[in-house]
Amino acid sequence: MSNIDPRAAVHPSAKLHPSVKVGPFAFIGEDVEIGEGSSVGPHAIVEHVTMGKNNRIFGGAFVGVAPQDLKYAGEKTRLVMGDNNTVRECATLNRGTTHTGETRIGSNCLFMAYSHVAHDCRLGSHVILVNSVALAGHVEVGDYAVLGGISAVHQFVRIGPMVMVSGGSMVGKDIPPFCIAQGDRATLRGLNVVGLRRSGLPRETISAIRETYKTLFLRGLTQENALAELKGKAQPKEVQGMIAFIEASKRGVMRPATSSEAEEEVAA
């Protein structure tokens, strides 16, 4: 018995592993590769995508569809996904434009209903976009980041690993790794202490991240002076990553709303 419902439409060029399940009225377009153990739900549209194993595309999702960019003129671009991703109902994951050629998503990510990933985004692994999160074009999101419901991210913004963005936030600047951001327009509200503890990082590393945050944002130093002080000491790789992230920023780095709020969160 075929795993493809007879009411589904599958383009002759699509390459589906024999174990892939396709529900009724789903559309699998051209230039598609779907790996072992994956499934595509009813009325979903999948095109111009390469995805790995065990991805679950729920009903009504749109995966690899054309970018919502007025400059896009039908050029051949694609979406690349890893393994074990879940794309819930009515989520939209757009393929890239000629600017980079592709939108790229890692593995073990969850895209809840009505979330949106625009063209040329780069997402790591274990990322969660809660309901109705919207990522504009060229956004970068690091591993284990969580974006709360109805939050939105400006194009070209970078969100570091293990960042927590509170629901309803409007994100216009880069968020350094391990931080919490909240508000319209969003500001830093301290470190993602719970996430750090759950990550299994050594206590000494978490302490070093706390001290790094204080040096960067709570001591009244300029960014240049804070980075110089941090780089003058031996640091764990996680702190080195924070420093490199800030030095690479082009849109500017998000800062705390007030020092008292930030201090409270870091001390929690």
Beta strands, then each sheet from edge to edge (+ up, - down):
strand 1: 9-10
strand 2: 15-16
strand 3: 21-22
strand 4: 27-28
strand 5: 32-34
strand 6: 39-40
strand 7: 45-46
strand 8: 49-51
strand 9: 56-57
strand 10: 62-65
strand 11: 78-81
strand 12: 86-87
strand 13: 92-94
strand 14: 102-105
strand 15: 110-111
strand 16: 116-117
strand 17: 122-123
strand 18: 128-129
strand 19: 134-135
strand 20: 140-141
strand 21: 146-147
strand 22: 152-153
strand 23: 158-159
strand 24: 164-165
strand 25: 170-171
strand 26: 179-183
strand 27: 186-191
sheet 1: 1+ 4+ 7+ 10+ 13+ 16+ 19+ 22+ 25+
sheet 2: 2+ 5+ 8+ 11+ 14+ 17+ 20+ 23+
sheet 3: 3+ 6+ 9+ 12+ 15+ 18+ 21+ 24+ 26+ 27-
end
